[in-house]
Each structure stands twice: as C-alpha cells, then as structure tokens.
Amino acid sequence: MNKFNDFLENKVMGVAGRVASQRHLLALRDGMILTMPLVIIGSLFLILSNLPIPGYSDFMAGIFGDQWATKLSYPVGVTFDIMALIATFGIAYRLAQSYELDALTAGAISVSAFLLATPFQVGYTPEGQTEAIMVGGAIPTSLMGSRGLFVGMIIAMLSTEIYRWVVKKNFVIRLPDGVPPSVSKSFIALIPGFFVLTSVWVIRLIVEQTSFGSLHEVVGKVIGGPLGVLGGSLGGSIVAELVIVLLWVSGLHGANIVGGVMAPIWYGAMDENRIAFQNNEALPNIFTQQFFDNFINVGGSGATLALVICMILRARSKQMKQLGRLAAGPSLFNINEPIIFGMPVVLNPLLIIPFILAPVLAVITTYIGMSTGLVAKPAGIAVPWTMPPLLSGYLATGGKISGAFMQLFNIGMTFLIYYPFFGMWDKMKRKEEDQEFMDTEAGTDRPTNAVNL
C-alpha cells in the first residue's frame, strides 16, 4: 500500500497536476461552462413542449393555438443554436485573462474571427421542389451550435495567441495617458485584431481552394470525426471515466479536467439527440453529457451515493456514522467532496478499488440498457448535474420512467460493490476508536501518586 501511495503522490499527482493547471485546458473548461445557463434555460422550454401528460397538447393548443410547440421552441433555438458562439467568446476571454490581457477585447475579436471562418450560406428548399438552393448572406445557425464547437475552440485559442504575440511584441497603438481607458484599449486592439482577422481570412481563402470548402468541414472531418468516434463508443467512454476517477483519487478534479477535452463531443451528441427528440425521431446517441452526469456519477464522481447509503445503513464506527449524516445532503445533489476528502477516498488503496469499479460497471450496464431499448436514451435535455437521482433520470430521458429505474438499478449495483470494502474500512475505524477509548481509560485510571520517570 505504501508503494502504491508513493506512486500516486510522486508520479500520477505530478503529471495530473501539470495537466490540470494547463491554461488552455482551463480556458476550454470555463468557456464551455459559460454556455451551461443558456442550455439549461433552453432545456426547460424543451421539457414544457414535450411533457408526457395526457391531454397536455390539447390544453396548450387551446391557449396558444396549433403552433404552440413551435412557439415554445423559440427560446430553445436561441440557446442551443448559439452554443459555439458563446463558447468561442468564453474560451478566448478566459485564456486572455490567464495572460493578463484585455479579456473583453480578446473575446470580441475571437467571435469576429469565428464568424469570418464560417460561410454565410444556408440551404433553402422552395415549395414544390426537392433540392435545396444555397442562399448567401445568412448566418447558418447549424454552425453556431454544437456543430461549430470544435471550430470555435480552435479559433478562440488561435486568435488569443496571435493577440498575445502582437501585444508582447508591442505592435500596438498607445494613446497618451489623458485619453479615457476605454478609448485607449480600443486603439490598442486595432493592430492585434487586424493580425487575427487577416490570418483567419487567409486560412479561409486557402481552405476554399480545397475539396473541403470550409474550415468547419476540415475540423469536422480531421478532428471532430475521430474524437466523436472515441467519445461515442463504449470503449472510449470507459477510458474517459477511468481517467476521471484516477485523477480524483490523486486529489484532482477529474471531471473538470476530462470535461475540458470531452465536453464538445458530449455536448454535440446531446444536441443531436435534442434535435431528434424535437422532431419525434429516433435518438442517435447514447453517450452524452447527461449519460455521465445523471446515470453514471450518481452522488458525484465514483457513483458515491451508494457509499453514503452504506455509511448511513451499516456504519458501526462513530466517525463513519457522523460523516454519513453530514454527506447525505450534498451527495443527494451529486456533491461528494466531503466523502472524497473527508473519508478519505484520495490516496486510499482500499477505497480506490470500488471507486474505480463502480462507475465503470455503471457505464457498461447503462449502455446495455439503452442499446437494447430497455431504457430510453438521453433526450438532449440539459438536466443540471446537481438534480437528485430518479427525478434527473426521468427528465433526462424526456419523461420516461425507465430512466429513473436505470438510476435505481445503478445505485443498487454500486451499493453491492462498495459494501464489502466499506465494511473493511469501517471495521478498521471501529478498532481505532476502541483502542483510543482503551488508551483514554487507562490514562484516567492511573494512580494520582504515580511518578513519571
């Protein structure tokens, strides 16, 4: 055990710590988080337009007319369909902040560069025809949403790095000190902004001479395609979950680190399911952000709600009983730092085993349930990760009770995984408490005239 702890502390924590503090990964994570409030708001309207209540459609049609579902989809479109645009701004903003640059300017330049990389063409099918006609001068919303995430990420980092390089070389216009700061900053951004937009413009002109046609096609096929296969497969998802829990047992926030890389893939799959769900079509993807948030990491990373249940029902040591009561509330909302650092799970060879096994087996069982059709797939509804289980499973699958049953099954299965290991840990703690009590009693019963030598 000591050798294992030394390996985690000296090898894993060192490498993982450097990865966790890498500024580009942090910017990716924070930029994606910026989209979450909008996506959750859009999901609320998506739920309202698809409530599985008998007579609900007729009731809504009586109030808003036959087009009530279309009208409820307006907020869905302006939240999900600008995901890449918001992420581009957020990533550039956070990256510029880490370089101590003018973050607002960097974000604005990145958004402009992202739009420059996007062909302003949309398909239009006239009435009575079957073939679409490409119409120019319109921003394609399909590329502003999940399909444009990878391009937005690359443009945000590229534009900010160019911006930083130009400012570092002092190729800027500086006005006298008496000029208002807002005016001075706008002039400082002129030359860096010119460099950024010119670079993206040249890249676009070059790509348009190839068979790809646009940067979105290049990134989608070269980067998005392979990563999408990895993130959308059972093997790739197991690897991702393994990395998350291995980082956690080293004391690092695994979900944030891995999410910075995998979030664009899982959000893209979520949005594909959302579009299919709105159109009453078969859902194409199993592995989405909600698959991991709501079905695998029940109670937090490592599926630790089951461990808390073990503590509440079977703990014999005072320490575990108290910790179980304290952790019950947060764990119900998928917050498990009290368990990970208080029990602890971090650098604990005994509890690391079920902490890894439980979520990996949950990935496999949930995949089997959804791939066979026994359990409904995630419907593309962005259910917050803090929503309690059963309710989150029901909502994430678009109002299907099978989602709640899948969560219940996973909780029971992970309880059986955690139980024997927790029993050993609890027994160790009970012995420590008994020994401490005996030592205390022995110290109390010593004769008052005893002499310490």
N, C-alpha and C positions, 0 to 999 in steps of 0.2 A: 504493500500500500504506500509506503514511504517513497519507493521508487516511482510509482505512478504519480503521486503528488508532485514530486520533483520534476517529472516530465511535463506535467501540466503547467507548473509555475514557470519553469525555465524555458521550455520550448513553445508550447501552444500559446500561452498568455503573451509572450513576447511578440510572436508573429501576428496573432489576432489583435493585439493592442495597436500595432502599427497600421493594420488594415482598418481598424475601427476609427482611427484618428485621421485617415486619409481624407484630405479636404474635398476631393471630387466626389467621393462616395457619400460624405456628409451632405454635400450640396444636393446630390441626387435624392437622398432620403428626404431632406427638408423641402425640396421643391415639389416632390410628389405629395408630401403631407399637405401642402398648400391647396391641392385640389380636393382634399377629402371633404371639407364642409359643403362645397358645392355639390359634390357627387351624392352625399347623404341627403341633402335637400331634394335633389332630383329624384332620389330613390323613394322619398316619402310620397311624391306625386305619382310615381310609378306604382306604388302599392295601392294608392287611392283609386287608380284607374283599373286595378285588377283584383279587387277584394273578392274572395270566394264566398260571397254571401248570397243566398237565394233571393231573387227579386231586386238585388242591388242595381243591376243595369237598368231595369225599368224605372226604378226610383230616380236615378241620376238623369235618365233621359227626360223624365217628366219635369225636371228642374232646369236643365241646361240644354235640352234638345238632343237630337240624334247624334250630334257631333261632340257630345260631352267628353268622350275618351280622347278625341283629337285635341280638344281644348286643354284637358289635363296634361297632355304631353308637351305643351309649350315649355313649362319650366324644366322638363326632362331634357329637352333639346338644348337649352341654353346652359345647362350644367355639364352633362356628359359630353356634348359635342364641342366643348371648348377646353377639354381636359389638357390637350397638348399645349395649347396657347398659354394657359395658366402655369403649367409645369415649366415651360420654357422661361417664363419670367421669373418664377420662383427659384429655379436652379441657378440662373445667372445672378440673381440677387444675392443668394446665399454664398455663392462662390466669390463674388466681388467683395462681400462682407469679410470673408476669410482673408482676402488680400488687402483689406482696409482701403478699398476703392469706393467710389461713389456708387453704391449698390443700385439706387433707383435708376440712374443713367444706364448702368450696365444691363439692367433688366429690360429697359425700353429699347435699347439697341438690339438686344437678342430677339425680342419679339419682332422687330422690324426685319431682322435677318431671317428669321423663321418664315415670315410671310414672303420674303424675297425668294426663298428656296422652294416655295410652293407654287405650282402652276395655277393661275386663276382661270380654271376651266371646270365646268360642271356638265354632266350629261342631262339631256332633256329629250324626252320621247313625245313627239307631237301626237295628238289624238288621231287614232286610226292607223298609226304606224307602229312597227315593231322594233325598229332600230333607233338607238339613241343618237342624238345630234349633240356634239360638243359645243357649248356656248362659252365664249370668253368673257372676261371682265367680272367674274363672280368668284368669291372665295368659297372653295369646296369645304363644306362643314365636315365631310367624312375624313378629311386630312387634318382637321383641327382637333379631332377627338382622339380616341385610343390608337388609331392607325398612324397618327403623326407623332406618337410619343418618342420613338427612338430618334427621329429626325430632330425633334425639339430638344432632346437631351444633348445630342451631339452639337447642334447649333449653339445652344446655351453655353456649353463649356468652351467650344472653339471661339466664339465671339468674345467671351470674357477673357480668355487667354490672350487674344490679339489686343484687346483693350488694355490689359495689364502691361503687355510688352511695349505698346506705344507710349503709355504713360511713364513707364520705367525709363524709357529712352528719352523722356522729356520732349517728345514731339507734340507739344500741346501749345495752345494759345492761352497765355496767362494775362489777365487784365490787372490794372492797378488795384491796390488794397481798398480803395474807396468805393469800388464797384460792389453792389449787393451780391452776396454769396450765390444766390440762385442764378443770377446772370453770369457770374464768373464760371460756375460749374457747367453751364450750357455751352460756353465757348471752349472750355477745356475738353468737352466731349466731341467737339467738331471733328478734329483730325482722327482720334481713335474710331469714331463712328464711321468716318469715311473709309478707313482701312478695313473695318469689319464688313461693311456693306459691299465694298469693291471686291473683297476676297470671295464672299459668298456669290456675288454676281458672276465672277469669272468661273468659279466652280460650276455654277448652274449652266453657263454657256457651254462649257466643256462636256458636261453630262448630257446635255440636249443633243449633242452630236453623236451620242452612242445609242445603242439599241434600248437602253433603259429608259431614256426620255426625261426622267426627273430624279432628283435626289431621293425622293420618297421611295421610288422603285429600287434604287441602288441599295439604300439602307434596309428596306423591307426584305429584299432577297439575300443580301450578303450577311446582314447581322440579325435582323428580326426573324428570318426563316429558321436558321439553325437554333437560335435561342428559344424560339417558340416551340420547336420540337422537343427540346430539352425540358422546358418548363411545363409542357403539356403532356409529358409522359409519366408513367408510374415510376420508372427508374429515376428520372430526373427529379421528381418531386420527393422521393425518398432521400436522395442525396441532399437536396435543399434542406429538408427537415433535419437530417443528421448534422449538417453544418450549423444550423440554428442552435440545436441543443448542445453540441460540443463547444460552441462559443459561450453559451450560458454557463456551463459547468466550469469554464475558465474565468468566470466573473465578468463577462462582456455581454452586452445586449445583442444577442444573436439575431432576433427578429428585425431590429433596425439595420444591422449590417447586411444581412442577406436580402432584406426588403429593398435596399437601395439598388440592388442588381436585378432582382426578380420581379419587383413591383410592376415595371412596364409590361412584362409578359402577362402577369396575372390580371392586371387591370384591363389589358387588351382583350383577354379571354372573357373577362366579366362583361365588357361592353358588347362583345359579340353575342353573348347569351342574353343580354338586355334587349338588343335589337330583335333577336329571335322570339323572345318572350312577348314583346310588344306586338309582334306580327303573328302570334299564335303558331309559331313554327317549332320544330324540334330543336332543343338546346344543343349546340355543338360541342361544348366544353365541360369537362368535369373539374379540372384544376384551375380555379380562380382564386382571387384573394379571399373570398368568403369560404371557400373549401378549407383553407388553413385556419382562418380566424375563428370560424364558427363551428367547425366539425372536428378539427384535429387538436387545436390548442385550447381545449375546454378547461377553463380555470387559469389559463396562461400557458406559456411555452412549457412543453413537457407534459401537457394534459394533467396538471397538478390538482384539479378539483377533486379527483379520485383520492389523491394523497391526503387532502384536507378531510375528506369523508372518513378515511382510515383513522385519522387523528381524533376526530370527534367521536367515532363509534367504538374504537378499540384501544385508545391510548391508556396506558397504565401509569406512566411517569407523569409527574406534575408538570414538567416542562412541556411535554408534548400536548397535554390537555390544555394548558394555557395558550400555547401557540396555535392550536387548532381553533380555539374560540376566537382568538384575535384575527386569524387569517380567513375565517369563514366568510365574512362580509366582502372583503376585497376579492377573494377568489371567485365568489359568485358573479363578479363583474370582470373576471378574467385578468385580475391584477395579482401576480404571485411573487412579487419581490419579498414580502415578509417570509415566505416559505424558502425561496432560493437562498436568501442571505441570512435568514433567522434560524433555519433548521440546523445547519445549512445544507443545501444541495451542492453548492460550489465547492469544488475540491474535496468532495466526499465520495470515496471509491465505492462505498456500499450503496448509496442512493443514486449514483450516476447510472448504474445499470438499468433500473426501471425508468429513470428519467429519459433515457435514450430509447428503450424498448417500447414504452407506452405510446408515444406519438407516431413512431414508425409503424407499429401494428395498426394504429388508428388510420393512418394513410391507406394501408392495404385494405382493411375491412370497409372503409368508406368508399374506396374506389370500386371494390367488388359490388357493394350495394348499389351504387349509382350506375355502373357499367351494365349491370344485369337488369336494370329497370325497377328493382325492388324499392329504391329510394330515388326521389326526384333530385335532379341536378340543381346546382345553384342557378337562380333565375336572373342573375345580373343585378340584383338589388343590393345596394351597398349598405348592408346592415352593420352598424357600428360594432367594433370588436369588443366593446365593453357591455354589450347587451347580454343578459343572462341566458344560459342554455335553455333548450326546449323552445322558448319564445323566439330566440335567434334562428334556430333551425327551421321553425315553421315559417318565419318571414323570409329567410334567405332562399328558400325553395319556392317562393311565390304563393305561400299559403297552403303548403302540402304537409299533412300530418306526418308523413314518412320522414321528413327532415327532423322533426322532434324525436321520433323513435330512433333514428340513427344516432343522434346525440346521446340518448339514454343508453343505447347499446354500448357506445364507446366509453361512457362513464363506467358502466358495469365491468367492461373488459379491462379497462385501465385500473380499476379498483383491485381486481384479481392480480394484476401484475405488481402493483405497488404493495399489496398487503403483506406478503412474506418478508420483503425487505424492510418495510416499516416495522414489522414485528421484531426483527432483529435489532433495529436501531432503537426502538422503544425499550426493549429489554436492556440494552446497554445503558440507556439513560436511567432506567429504574435502578440498576445496580450502582451507578454513580451516586444517585440520590440516597440510596440505602447506606452506602459507605460513608457519605458525607454526614448522614444522620448519626451513624455509629461513632464517627470521629468526634462529632459535636458532643454527644452524650458522654463519651469517655473524658473529654476535656472538662465537662461540667461536674463529673463525679469525682474528680481528683481531690485528695485531702487538701484542706486550706493551709496546712502547715508544710506542705511539700516544698522541697528546695530544688530549684533548677540548677543543675550542675553544668 
